[in-house]
């Protein structure tokens, strides 16, 4: 039995998942987890004590789990076997989770292991469902918690109304009305947070929203380039005053960017495959899943970097299920383009 200490915005959902994963996962449970792995919570926070009423247990943990500073996931460290079992539970339950192995901090004992875990859009939604089995939970709970202090506070007030018996539909409508002004609109400058599988976060520059179809969650934005360079994949020259027009759908597994010269001459299109896109007050965010498609002005179409997806799967960074999803999305995109 592994003793686990959990802190942060994911604590309720992860506590429920770890102590009850066999029921939550059902026949999806990994054979390795069915053998002899189980979890017990130690040093529970006041909130976890209130929601789960665990026996008082101040023992030293085999595994410690803390939210990341950006609230987009957790960091876990401790006994290698416990970290491995924790990783298996997450990958069995969450379709788009990304697990990055790292060097254990110097303070950890020999034989310890450390992982950085990213919870993209689908993982947050699944953790919402799991948390909802324990306490009143708004749809989008973990996403809103990652949106910053103001929206997180608004969410807390909304969930207090739920606890008091407020109608879910009315509370949800009130929450969205309250936070609407914090989100970008047509004319807003936004950031494009491009997260690589290994954890590097690239800001692709400021973009101006040109159109936003809220009912269909479609957003179009434009970037203007100031420096010379080369467009990756397309291998086409980039010149000052070139611009890019990106069309994206919130929640979609890909987005499309068309590149143009200053005079409007079309230079090519880049289709990026990624975890479902999330819209935050500062801009959009997703995890890049390496596979891309390039389209040249002459109609030539080419897919890129499938090997990197295979390597990430072999490393255990993403699950075979996620790789299958992306390959199917890639087939759909290639079919449409051809």
N, C-alpha and C positions, 0 to 999 in steps of 0.2 A: 504494500500500500504506500502510495506517495503522499507526503504531506505538503500542502500547497498554501502559500500566502499570496493573496491577490489584492491589488489596490488600483483605483482609478475608475474611469467612466464605464469600463467594460466588466467591472467586478461582479455585478449581479448576474449578467448573462453567462460569463465564464464559470462562475461558481455553479450555476444550474447545469451547465453543459458538462463540467467535469464530474460532478457527483451523480449525474443521471444520464451519462452519455449513452449507455446501452439502450435505454428506453427511447431517447431522442433519435438515435441513429437507426435503431431497429436492425433490419437485415443488412444495412450498409456498414455496420460496425466492422472494422478491420479485424481479421482473425488474430492478429498479434495483440489487439486490445482485449479480445475475448478471453485470452489465456489467464493472466493473473494480475493485470494492471487495474488498480482502482485508486481513487483520490479521496483524500479527506482534507478539509479546510482547517488550517491552523492560524492562530493570531488573527481571527476575523475582525473586520472593521465593525463599527457600531451599526452601520447600515446592513451589513451581511448578517450580523447577529439578529437584528430585528426581523429580517425577511426569511431567514432560514432556521433560526433558533438552534444553531449547532451547539454541541457540548463545548463548554469552556476548554480551550486547548491552546496553551501557550508554547507548545513544543517548537523546536527549531525545524524550519521547513526544508524539504528536499528540493523544492522549486519555488522561486519567487517570480511573480508576474506583476509588472507595473505598466501603466499607460505610457506611451511615448509623449514627448513634449508637444508634438504637433497633433496629438490625439487621433492620429490616423492608424493606430495599431498599438501593439504592446511590445515590451522587451521581456524576455524570460531567461532566467539563468538558474543554475543549480546542478544537481546530480544528473549526469548524462542520461541515465535511463529515464529519469522523470521528465527531462526536457524532450526526449524522443517520444515518450508516450503522449505528452501534451501536444506535440506537433502532429502526431497521428490522429488525435481526436479532432484537431482543427481541420486538417486536410480531409478527413472523412466527412465533416459536416459543412464546410464552407467552400463553395465552388470556385471563388476567385482569390482565395487567400494566397499571399506570397510570404514564404518563409526564407529568411536570409541567415545563413550560418555565419557566425562571427567569432572573433577571438574573445575568449572569456576575460573579463576585467581582471587586473592583477590581484584584486582582493579575493577572488574565488579560489577555492581549494583545487588541488590537482585532481583531474578526472571530471571536472565540472565542464558544462557546456553553456553556450550563450546563443540565443537566436533573436533576431529582430523580425517582428511579424507585422505585415501590412494588411489592413482590413479595407479593401476597396468596396465599391457600392453594394455588391451582392452580399458580401460578408456582413456588412453593417445591417442590412435588412434581415438576414437570418438571425443575427444576434438580437435584433429587435423582437423577433418572434419568440425566441427563447426567454428573453427578459419578460415578455408579456405573459408568460405562464406563471410568473412569480409575483408581479406587481403591475398596476395599471401603466401601460406604456404607449406613447404616441407612435404612430407610424413615422419612421425617420428619426427615432430617438437618438441613435448613435451618430447619425449624420449631423443632426442639429447640435449635438454636444461638441462636434468637431468644428462648428462654424464660428466659434468665438464666444466670449463671455456674455455679450448682450443676448444673442439668440439662445444660448444655453440657459440663461436666467428666464427668458420668456417660456422656454420649454418646461422648466421646473414649475412655473406657475400654472401652465396648461395641465400638467400631469397631476397637480394638486386638485384641480377642478375635476379631473377624471376620478380621482380617489374619493371625492365627495359625491360622486354619482352623476356628474355632468354628462349630458349626451355627447358621445364621441364625435359625431358629425359636427355639432355646434362648436365644440371645443377646438376641433381641428380647423374649422373655418376661422375662428377667432385668432388662433395662433398664426395662421397664414396672413391674415389681415394685419396683425401686429408687426410681423417681421418683413412684410413686403418692401417697405421703404429701404431696407438694408441691402437689397439685392440690386445688381446692375440693370439698367434699362437701355433702350436705344440711345446711342450717343455716349454711353459710359466707356471709360477706359478699363480694360480687364487684363489680367495676367493669364498666361497659359502655363499651368504647372505640369510639366512633362516628367513623370517619375519613371526612372529606369528600373528594370528588374533587380539590379544589384543595389538599389537604394539611392543612387545619385538623383538629385532633383534639379532639373533644368528649367529655368524660366525662359520661354521662347520669345519673350518680349511683350511689350504693351500692344494691345489691339483695341480698335474701336468697334463697338457693336453697331452694325448697319441695319439689322432687322432682327426681330424677336417675335416669333409666333408662339405665344404662351400655350394655347390649347394643344398644339402639337409638339411642344418642347423643342422647337427648332430655333437655332440661333446662327446668325451669320455675322462674321466680323472680319476686319481688314487690318493688316499690318503693312507698314512701309519700311523698307530696308535702307540703311544709311551707308553700309560698307560693301566693298567688293567681296566676292567669295564664290563658292560652288554650292549648288543645291545637291545635298546628299542624295544618293540613289539616282536622281536624274542625270547627275554629272554635267549639269548645264551651268553656264556662267551666271553669277548673280552680280548685278550692277546697282550702284546707288540709285535710289528712287524707284527701284522695282517694288512691286507690292504683291501681297498674297491675300486671297479671299478664301476663308475657311467656312465650310458649312458643317454644323454639328447638331446632333440631336441628343439632348440630355438623356442618359440611360442607355445610349447606343454603344455597340462594341467597336465602332470605327468612326472616323471622320475624314472628310475630303478637303484638301487644300489645293487651290489652283494658283499658279504663279504667272505674273505678267510683268512685262517691261513697262517703263514709264509711259510709253506711247500706247499702251494697251495690247501690245503683241503678246499672244499666249505662249508661255514657255513650257508648260507641262503641269501634270497633276500628281499629287502624292496622297495616297490613301493609307492612313495609319490605323493599325489594329491595336486595340487596347482594352483594358477593363472598362465596364460601363462608365460613361462620363458623368461626373458630378459637377454641379454648379454651386459655387460658394460666393459669399459677398465680394471676394476679391477677384474671382474669375473661375475658370474651369480647371478641373484636376482629374487625372487618370493615371493608371500605370501602363506604360508602353510595353506591349508584349512582343516587341522586336520584329514581327512580321509586317511587311509593308508591300504596297503595290504602286508601281510607277506607270504613268501614262504619258507618252510623248506626243507632241503636236501632230506627228505623222500617223498616229493611231496605234503605234507599237505599245504593247502592254507587257509588263514583267513583274513577277513577284520576287521579293527579296527576303533574305535572312531567315528562311524556315529552319536552317541548321541551328540558329541561336535558340529557337523555341524548343527544339529537341534537346539541346544541351541543358537548358534551364529545367526541363522535366527530368532528365537523368540526374541532375544535381539535387533533386528534391525541392527545388525552389518553388515550383508550381506543380499542380497535380496532373496526372494523365488526363483526367476529366476536363480540366481547363484547356489543355493542349488540344483535345478533341473538339471542344467548342470553337476554338480559334481556327482550327483547320476547316471546320464546316463553314464558319463565317467567311473564310478566305475563298472557299469554293463558290459561295453565293456571290461574292464580289466579282470574282473572275468571270463567272457566268454572265453577270449583268454587263460587265465592261466589254465582253466579247460578243 
